[in-house]
């Protein structure tokens, strides 16, 4: 059986999270993002942090799934940038744009 080497990469996350229940998702955000910044700005949370993972899609899915377990009506607009200069933009689970810096 062949095994693929899983490589943990570092990603910079810049995101906006909105929800019909901001008070319910804030503890989840603070737990999921222990380092970095989680700020309330109007009806949204603005997130700036760095995370480790195999790929941005999996990190994005994990974050949004954790938030939606607490409040189903939660939206995530995220931009994940890796050290190799690739930026992925997501709206909820959907990849909207890939760009190379």
N, CA, C and O atoms as a MOPAC input file, in Angstrom:
PM7 MOZYME 1SCF
protein

 N      0.85100 1    -1.17300 1     0.00000 1
 C      0.00000 1     0.00000 1     0.00000 1
 C      0.89900 1     1.24000 1     0.00000 1
 O      1.80400 1     1.36300 1     0.82500 1
 N      0.64300 1     2.12800 1    -0.91000 1
 C      1.43600 1     3.35900 1    -1.01400 1
 C      0.82400 1     4.43100 1    -0.10700 1
 O     -0.39500 1     4.58800 1    -0.03100 1
 N      1.70000 1     5.15300 1     0.56800 1
 C      1.25200 1     6.23900 1     1.42300 1
 C      1.72700 1     7.55700 1     0.85100 1
 O      2.88000 1     7.69100 1     0.44300 1
 N      0.83900 1     8.52100 1     0.82400 1
 C      1.22000 1     9.85600 1     0.39000 1
 C      1.77000 1    10.61800 1     1.58000 1
 O      1.24500 1    10.53300 1     2.69000 1
 N      2.81400 1    11.34600 1     1.33700 1
 C      3.37100 1    12.17500 1     2.40000 1
 C      2.44400 1    13.37000 1     2.60200 1
 O      2.16700 1    14.12400 1     1.66900 1
 N      1.97800 1    13.52700 1     3.81900 1
 C      1.14100 1    14.68800 1     4.10700 1
 C      2.03700 1    15.79100 1     4.63300 1
 O      2.81300 1    15.59500 1     5.56800 1
 N      1.91700 1    16.91900 1     4.03200 1
 C      2.76200 1    18.05500 1     4.37600 1
 C      1.91400 1    19.12600 1     5.04400 1
 O      0.91400 1    19.58100 1     4.48900 1
 N      2.31900 1    19.51500 1     6.22200 1
 C      1.63900 1    20.61100 1     6.89100 1
 C      2.19500 1    21.91900 1     6.36400 1
 O      3.39600 1    22.17900 1     6.44800 1
 N      1.31400 1    22.73200 1     5.82500 1
 C      1.70100 1    24.03900 1     5.30600 1
 C      1.17300 1    25.11400 1     6.23300 1
 O      0.23700 1    24.89500 1     7.00200 1
 N      1.78600 1    26.26800 1     6.14600 1
 C      1.30800 1    27.41600 1     6.91100 1
 C      0.45200 1    28.28100 1     5.99100 1
 O      0.84500 1    28.59300 1     4.86600 1
 N     -0.72100 1    28.66300 1     6.48500 1
 C     -1.63700 1    29.51500 1     5.73300 1
 C     -1.96700 1    30.75300 1     6.55100 1
 O     -2.13200 1    30.67800 1     7.76900 1
 N     -2.06100 1    31.88000 1     5.88000 1
 C     -2.55800 1    33.10500 1     6.49700 1
 C     -4.03100 1    33.21000 1     6.13700 1
 O     -4.40800 1    33.10400 1     4.97000 1
 N     -4.84700 1    33.41800 1     7.14200 1
 C     -6.29500 1    33.52100 1     6.94400 1
 C     -6.74000 1    34.94900 1     7.19400 1
 O     -6.43200 1    35.54900 1     8.22400 1
 N     -7.46700 1    35.47300 1     6.23100 1
 C     -8.13500 1    36.75700 1     6.36700 1
 C     -9.59700 1    36.48100 1     6.03000 1
 O     -9.91100 1    36.08800 1     4.90700 1
 N    -10.49300 1    36.68500 1     6.99600 1
 C    -11.88100 1    36.27300 1     6.77300 1
 C    -12.87400 1    37.19700 1     7.44800 1
 O    -12.54600 1    37.94300 1     8.37100 1
 N    -14.11100 1    37.11900 1     6.95100 1
 C    -15.25900 1    37.78400 1     7.55800 1
 C    -16.31000 1    36.71100 1     7.80100 1
 O    -16.63700 1    35.92300 1     6.91400 1
 N    -16.83000 1    36.70100 1     9.02400 1
 C    -17.83700 1    35.71900 1     9.40700 1
 C    -19.07100 1    36.46800 1     9.85800 1
 O    -18.99000 1    37.36600 1    10.69500 1
 N    -20.21400 1    36.10000 1     9.30300 1
 C    -21.47600 1    36.68200 1     9.75400 1
 C    -22.42300 1    35.54200 1    10.12800 1
 O    -22.33900 1    34.43800 1     9.59100 1
 N    -23.32300 1    35.84200 1    11.06000 1
 C    -24.21200 1    34.81600 1    11.57700 1
 C    -25.47500 1    35.45400 1    12.12400 1
 O    -25.48500 1    36.62700 1    12.49700 1
 N    -26.53800 1    34.66600 1    12.16700 1
 C    -27.76700 1    35.16800 1    12.77000 1
 C    -27.66900 1    35.13300 1    14.29700 1
 O    -28.53600 1    35.66200 1    14.99200 1
 N    -26.59900 1    34.50200 1    14.81600 1
 C    -26.39700 1    34.44800 1    16.26700 1
 C    -24.91300 1    34.66800 1    16.59200 1
 O    -24.20700 1    33.72200 1    16.94100 1
 N    -24.44100 1    35.92200 1    16.47600 1
 C    -23.02200 1    36.20500 1    16.71200 1
 C    -22.52800 1    35.79600 1    18.10000 1
 O    -21.39300 1    35.34300 1    18.24500 1
 N    -23.38200 1    35.95500 1    19.12500 1
 C    -22.96100 1    35.60500 1    20.47900 1
 C    -22.71900 1    34.10400 1    20.62000 1
 O    -21.93500 1    33.69000 1    21.47400 1
 N    -23.37200 1    33.28600 1    19.80700 1
 C    -23.17800 1    31.83500 1    19.87200 1
 C    -21.89100 1    31.39600 1    19.17100 1
 O    -21.24800 1    30.44200 1    19.60800 1
 N    -21.51100 1    32.07800 1    18.09200 1
 C    -20.32700 1    31.63100 1    17.34400 1
 C    -19.01700 1    32.21400 1    17.86900 1
 O    -17.94900 1    31.67200 1    17.58700 1
 N    -19.08000 1    33.29800 1    18.62000 1
 C    -17.82900 1    33.91400 1    19.10600 1
 C    -16.95500 1    32.94400 1    19.90100 1
 O    -15.75200 1    32.88900 1    19.64500 1
 N    -17.50000 1    32.16800 1    20.86400 1
 C    -16.64700 1    31.21700 1    21.58400 1
 C    -16.00800 1    30.17100 1    20.66700 1
 O    -14.88000 1    29.74000 1    20.90600 1
 N    -16.72400 1    29.76800 1    19.62900 1
 C    -16.17800 1    28.79500 1    18.67600 1
 C    -15.01700 1    29.42200 1    17.91800 1
 O    -13.97900 1    28.78800 1    17.73200 1
 N    -15.19200 1    30.66700 1    17.48100 1
 C    -14.11100 1    31.36600 1    16.78000 1
 C    -12.88200 1    31.49100 1    17.67000 1
 O    -11.76200 1    31.23800 1    17.22500 1
 N    -13.08300 1    31.87600 1    18.91800 1
 C    -11.95800 1    32.07300 1    19.82600 1
 C    -11.25700 1    30.75700 1    20.15300 1
 O    -10.04500 1    30.73900 1    20.36700 1
 N    -12.00600 1    29.65700 1    20.19400 1
 C    -11.40200 1    28.34300 1    20.43700 1
 C    -10.65700 1    27.85600 1    19.19500 1
 O     -9.54400 1    27.34200 1    19.30000 1
 N    -11.26400 1    28.01500 1    18.02800 1
 C    -10.68100 1    27.53900 1    16.77300 1
 C     -9.46400 1    28.38000 1    16.38600 1
 O     -8.54100 1    27.88200 1    15.74100 1
 N     -9.46300 1    29.64800 1    16.77800 1
 C     -8.39800 1    30.58600 1    16.41600 1
 C     -7.77500 1    31.13900 1    17.70200 1
 O     -8.04400 1    32.27900 1    18.08000 1
 N     -6.93400 1    30.32500 1    18.38000 1
 C     -6.36100 1    30.78200 1    19.64300 1
 C     -5.32300 1    31.89000 1    19.46900 1
 O     -5.13700 1    32.71600 1    20.36300 1
 N     -4.65500 1    31.90500 1    18.33200 1
 C     -3.67400 1    32.95200 1    18.03600 1
 C     -4.22400 1    33.80300 1    16.90300 1
 O     -4.97000 1    33.31200 1    16.05600 1
 N     -3.86500 1    35.04600 1    16.88900 1
 C     -4.37000 1    35.91600 1    15.83700 1
 C     -5.41800 1    36.84800 1    16.38700 1
 O     -5.45700 1    37.12000 1    17.58700 1
 N     -6.26800 1    37.33700 1    15.50700 1
 C     -7.20700 1    38.37800 1    15.87000 1
 C     -8.63100 1    37.99800 1    15.46500 1
 O     -8.87600 1    37.59400 1    14.32900 1
 N     -9.55600 1    38.13100 1    16.39800 1
 C    -10.99600 1    37.96900 1    16.13900 1
 C    -11.65100 1    39.23900 1    16.65100 1
 O    -11.76400 1    39.44000 1    17.86000 1
 N    -12.08900 1    40.10600 1    15.72800 1
 C    -12.68900 1    41.38800 1    16.11400 1
 C    -14.11500 1    41.48600 1    15.59800 1
 O    -14.42300 1    41.04700 1    14.48900 1
 N    -14.97300 1    42.06300 1    16.41300 1
 C    -16.35800 1    42.31800 1    15.98800 1
 C    -16.37500 1    43.65000 1    15.25600 1
 O    -15.91200 1    44.66400 1    15.78000 1
 N    -16.90700 1    43.64000 1    14.05400 1
 C    -17.00000 1    44.85400 1    13.23900 1
 C    -18.40600 1    44.91700 1    12.65900 1
 O    -18.70900 1    44.25700 1    11.66400 1
 N    -19.25500 1    45.70900 1    13.28400 1
 C    -20.65200 1    45.75400 1    12.85600 1
 C    -21.33000 1    44.42700 1    13.16400 1
 O    -21.32000 1    43.96300 1    14.30400 1
 N    -21.91900 1    43.82300 1    12.14000 1
 C    -22.59400 1    42.52800 1    12.29900 1
 C    -21.68900 1    41.35100 1    11.98400 1
 O    -22.15300 1    40.21100 1    11.95700 1
 N    -20.40200 1    41.60000 1    11.74300 1
 C    -19.48000 1    40.54600 1    11.33000 1
 C    -18.30200 1    40.43400 1    12.29300 1
 O    -18.01500 1    41.34400 1    13.07200 1
 N    -17.63600 1    39.29600 1    12.21200 1
 C    -16.35000 1    39.12300 1    12.87100 1
 C    -15.28400 1    39.16800 1    11.78900 1
 O    -15.43300 1    38.55800 1    10.73000 1
 N    -14.21300 1    39.89100 1    12.06100 1
 C    -13.08000 1    39.96800 1    11.14800 1
 C    -11.95200 1    39.15300 1    11.77100 1
 O    -11.55800 1    39.38600 1    12.91400 1
 N    -11.43900 1    38.19300 1    11.00000 1
 C    -10.42600 1    37.27200 1    11.49300 1
 C     -9.12400 1    37.46900 1    10.72400 1
 O     -9.12300 1    37.54600 1     9.49500 1
 N     -8.02500 1    37.54900 1    11.45500 1
 C     -6.68000 1    37.58500 1    10.88100 1
 C     -5.84000 1    36.62400 1    11.70800 1
 O     -5.67400 1    36.82600 1    12.91100 1
 N     -5.30700 1    35.57600 1    11.07600 1
 C     -4.51400 1    34.60500 1    11.81300 1
 C     -3.66600 1    33.77400 1    10.87200 1
 O     -3.75400 1    33.91800 1     9.65200 1
 N     -2.85100 1    32.91100 1    11.43300 1
 C     -2.10200 1    31.91600 1    10.67600 1
 C     -2.47900 1    30.55100 1    11.21300 1
 O     -2.67100 1    30.37500 1    12.41600 1
 N     -2.58500 1    29.57800 1    10.30500 1
 C     -2.94400 1    28.21800 1    10.69300 1
 C     -2.09100 1    27.22400 1     9.92900 1
 O     -1.57700 1    27.52800 1     8.85200 1
 N     -1.94400 1    26.03500 1    10.49500 1
 C     -1.21300 1    24.94700 1     9.86100 1
 C     -2.21400 1    23.91000 1     9.36500 1
 O     -3.21700 1    23.64200 1    10.02700 1
 N     -1.93700 1    23.32700 1     8.19500 1
 C     -2.80700 1    22.28400 1     7.68600 1
 C     -2.29900 1    21.74400 1     6.38000 1
 O     -1.34000 1    22.26200 1     5.80800 1
 N     -2.95700 1    20.67900 1     5.90000 1
 C     -2.57100 1    20.06700 1     4.63300 1
 C     -2.97200 1    20.91400 1     3.44200 1
 O     -2.20900 1    21.05500 1     2.48600 1
 N     -4.17500 1    21.48100 1     3.49900 1
 C     -4.60900 1    22.36100 1     2.41300 1
 C     -5.66700 1    23.34000 1     2.90100 1
 O     -6.33200 1    23.11600 1     3.91200 1
 N     -5.80000 1    24.41800 1     2.16400 1
 C     -6.71800 1    25.49200 1     2.55400 1
 C     -8.17100 1    25.03200 1     2.51700 1
 O     -8.97300 1    25.44900 1     3.35300 1
 N     -8.51100 1    24.18800 1     1.57200 1
 C     -9.89400 1    23.73000 1     1.46300 1
 C    -10.31900 1    22.97000 1     2.71500 1
 O    -11.43100 1    23.15700 1     3.20800 1
 N     -9.44600 1    22.12200 1     3.22500 1
 C     -9.75700 1    21.35700 1     4.43800 1
 C     -9.83800 1    22.26600 1     5.66400 1
 O    -10.72200 1    22.08900 1     6.50200 1
 N     -8.93400 1    23.23200 1     5.77800 1
 C     -8.99700 1    24.18100 1     6.89600 1
 C    -10.28200 1    25.00500 1     6.84900 1
 O    -10.92000 1    25.23300 1     7.87600 1
 N    -10.65500 1    25.44700 1     5.64900 1
 C    -11.87500 1    26.23300 1     5.47000 1
 C    -13.10600 1    25.40400 1     5.85600 1
 O    -14.00100 1    25.89100 1     6.54700 1
 N    -13.13800 1    24.15000 1     5.40300 1
 C    -14.25100 1    23.25900 1     5.71100 1
 C    -14.35700 1    23.01200 1     7.21600 1
 O    -15.45300 1    23.01900 1     7.77600 1
 N    -13.21800 1    22.79400 1     7.86300 1
 C    -13.21900 1    22.54400 1     9.30700 1
 C    -13.74100 1    23.74400 1    10.08600 1
 O    -14.53400 1    23.58900 1    11.01500 1
 N    -13.30200 1    24.92400 1     9.71400 1
 C    -13.74900 1    26.14100 1    10.39200 1
 C    -15.24100 1    26.36000 1    10.20500 1
 O    -15.95800 1    26.58200 1    11.18100 1
 N    -15.71800 1    26.30100 1     8.97700 1
 C    -17.13700 1    26.55200 1     8.72900 1
 C    -18.01300 1    25.46500 1     9.35400 1
 O    -19.08500 1    25.76800 1     9.87900 1
 N    -17.58100 1    24.22600 1     9.30600 1
 C    -18.35500 1    23.14100 1     9.93200 1
 C    -18.48000 1    23.34100 1    11.43000 1
 O    -19.55200 1    23.13000 1    11.99800 1
 N    -17.38700 1    23.75000 1    12.08200 1
 C    -17.43200 1    24.00600 1    13.53100 1
 C    -18.40100 1    25.14200 1    13.85200 1
 O    -19.15000 1    25.07100 1    14.82600 1
 N    -18.38100 1    26.18500 1    13.02900 1
 C    -19.28800 1    27.31700 1    13.25000 1
 C    -20.73900 1    26.91900 1    13.01900 1
 O    -21.62300 1    27.32700 1    13.77300 1
 N    -20.98900 1    26.12600 1    11.98500 1
 C    -22.37300 1    25.74100 1    11.66200 1
 C    -22.94500 1    24.70000 1    12.61400 1
 O    -24.16100 1    24.51500 1    12.66000 1
 N    -22.10400 1    24.02500 1    13.36600 1
 C    -22.62500 1    23.12400 1    14.40400 1
 C    -23.33000 1    23.92300 1    15.49600 1
 O    -24.26700 1    23.43700 1    16.12900 1
 N    -22.86400 1    25.16200 1    15.70800 1
 C    -23.43200 1    26.03100 1    16.73400 1
 C    -24.57800 1    26.85900 1    16.16000 1
 O    -25.61700 1    27.00900 1    16.80500 1
 N    -24.40100 1    27.39400 1    14.96200 1
 C    -25.42900 1    28.22100 1    14.31700 1
 C    -25.42000 1    27.94000 1    12.81700 1
 O    -24.46700 1    28.26800 1    12.11000 1
 N    -26.50600 1    27.32200 1    12.35100 1
 C    -26.59600 1    26.91200 1    10.94700 1
 C    -26.50500 1    28.09700 1     9.98100 1
 O    -25.92000 1    27.97800 1     8.90500 1
 N    -27.07300 1    29.21900 1    10.35900 1
 C    -27.06900 1    30.39500 1     9.47200 1
 C    -25.81100 1    31.23000 1     9.68900 1
 O    -25.87100 1    32.36800 1    10.15400 1
 N    -24.68200 1    30.64300 1     9.34300 1
 C    -23.38700 1    31.31100 1     9.45800 1
 C    -22.73700 1    31.32800 1     8.08300 1
 O    -22.75000 1    30.33100 1     7.36200 1
 N    -22.16700 1    32.47500 1     7.73200 1
 C    -21.50700 1    32.63500 1     6.43000 1
 C    -20.04300 1    32.97900 1     6.63400 1
 O    -19.68400 1    33.73800 1     7.53400 1
 N    -19.19700 1    32.40100 1     5.77500 1
 C    -17.75900 1    32.60800 1     5.86700 1
 C    -17.22700 1    33.06300 1     4.51100 1
 O    -17.39100 1    32.38000 1     3.50000 1
 N    -16.59300 1    34.21900 1     4.51400 1
 C    -15.88500 1    34.72400 1     3.33300 1
 C    -14.41600 1    34.72600 1     3.70800 1
 O    -13.97900 1    35.54600 1     4.51600 1
 N    -13.64900 1    33.81200 1     3.12400 1
 C    -12.27900 1    33.59900 1     3.58200 1
 C    -11.27300 1    33.66400 1     2.44400 1
 O    -11.54800 1    33.28000 1     1.30700 1
 N    -10.09900 1    34.16500 1     2.79700 1
 C     -8.97200 1    34.20500 1     1.87100 1
 C     -7.80500 1    33.52200 1     2.56900 1
 O     -7.33300 1    33.98800 1     3.60600 1
 N     -7.34500 1    32.41700 1     1.99600 1
 C     -6.25500 1    31.62300 1     2.54700 1
 C     -5.03400 1    31.80900 1     1.65700 1
 O     -5.08000 1    31.49700 1     0.46700 1
 N     -3.94500 1    32.31500 1     2.22300 1
 C     -2.71300 1    32.53800 1     1.46200 1
 C     -1.62100 1    31.63400 1     2.01400 1
 O     -1.39700 1    31.57400 1     3.22300 1
 N     -0.94000 1    30.92600 1     1.10500 1
 C      0.13700 1    30.03300 1     1.52400 1
 C      1.48700 1    30.68100 1     1.26700 1
 O      1.58900 1    31.68400 1     0.56100 1
 N      2.52100 1    30.09000 1     1.85100 1
 C      3.88100 1    30.61000 1     1.69900 1
 C      4.38700 1    30.50200 1     0.26100 1
 O      5.31600 1    31.21200 1    -0.12600 1
 N      3.78200 1    29.61800 1    -0.52800 1
 C      4.22100 1    29.48100 1    -1.92500 1
 C      3.55200 1    30.49300 1    -2.85800 1
 O      3.67300 1    30.39200 1    -4.07900 1
 N      2.84600 1    31.47000 1    -2.27700 1
 C      2.29900 1    32.56900 1    -3.06100 1
 C      0.93200 1    32.31600 1    -3.68300 1
 O      0.49000 1    33.09800 1    -4.52400 1
 N      0.26200 1    31.25500 1    -3.29500 1
 C     -1.06200 1    30.95800 1    -3.84800 1
 C     -2.12900 1    31.40100 1    -2.84000 1
 O     -2.03600 1    31.10900 1    -1.64800 1
 N     -3.13400 1    32.10200 1    -3.34200 1
 C     -4.23900 1    32.57400 1    -2.51400 1
 C     -5.53300 1    31.95400 1    -3.01900 1
 O     -5.83600 1    31.99900 1    -4.21100 1
 N     -6.28600 1    31.37900 1    -2.10000 1
 C     -7.58000 1    30.77400 1    -2.42000 1
 C     -8.66200 1    31.56400 1    -1.70600 1
 O     -8.56800 1    31.81600 1    -0.50400 1
 N     -9.69300 1    31.95400 1    -2.45000 1
 C    -10.82400 1    32.68600 1    -1.86200 1
 C    -12.05800 1    31.78900 1    -1.86500 1
 O    -12.41600 1    31.18500 1    -2.87600 1
 N    -12.69400 1    31.72600 1    -0.69400 1
 C    -13.87800 1    30.89100 1    -0.51800 1
 C    -15.06100 1    31.73000 1    -0.08000 1
 O    -14.91200 1    32.71000 1     0.65000 1
 N    -16.24700 1    31.33000 1    -0.53900 1
 C    -17.50500 1    31.80200 1     0.03500 1
 C    -18.17100 1    30.55300 1     0.58100 1
 O    -18.56000 1    29.66900 1    -0.18200 1
 N    -18.30400 1    30.47700 1     1.88500 1
 C    -18.74000 1    29.27100 1     2.57500 1
 C    -17.82100 1    28.11800 1     2.16300 1
 O    -16.60500 1    28.22400 1     2.32600 1
 N    -18.36700 1    27.02700 1     1.63700 1
 C    -17.53400 1    25.88100 1     1.25600 1
 C    -16.99600 1    25.97900 1    -0.16700 1
 O    -16.16600 1    25.16300 1    -0.56900 1
 N    -17.45300 1    26.95900 1    -0.93100 1
 C    -17.17500 1    27.02200 1    -2.36300 1
 C    -15.92800 1    27.85400 1    -2.67400 1
 O    -15.81000 1    29.00600 1    -2.25600 1
 N    -15.00600 1    27.24500 1    -3.41200 1
 C    -13.82700 1    27.96200 1    -3.88400 1
 C    -14.25600 1    28.89100 1    -5.01200 1
 O    -14.78600 1    28.43500 1    -6.02500 1
 N    -14.03000 1    30.19200 1    -4.84100 1
 C    -14.45400 1    31.17400 1    -5.83600 1
 C    -13.31900 1    31.61800 1    -6.73500 1
 O    -13.53900 1    31.90700 1    -7.91100 1
 N    -12.08000 1    31.68000 1    -6.19100 1
 C    -10.99000 1    32.19800 1    -6.99600 1
 C     -9.65400 1    31.69700 1    -6.46600 1
 O     -9.44300 1    31.59800 1    -5.25700 1
 N     -8.76300 1    31.38500 1    -7.38900 1
 C     -7.38000 1    31.02600 1    -7.05400 1
 C     -6.47400 1    31.99900 1    -7.75500 1
 O     -6.64800 1    32.26500 1    -8.94400 1
 N     -5.50000 1    32.53900 1    -7.03300 1
 C     -4.56900 1    33.47300 1    -7.67200 1
 C     -3.16100 1    33.20400 1    -7.15800 1
 O     -2.96500 1    32.71100 1    -6.04700 1
 N     -2.19700 1    33.53800 1    -7.99000 1
 C     -0.78500 1    33.38800 1    -7.63200 1
 C     -0.19400 1    34.77600 1    -7.49100 1
 O     -0.30500 1    35.60500 1    -8.39400 1
 N      0.43400 1    35.02400 1    -6.35500 1
 C      1.02100 1    36.34900 1    -6.10700 1
 C      2.37400 1    36.47800 1    -6.72300 1
 O      3.00600 1    37.52900 1    -6.60900 1

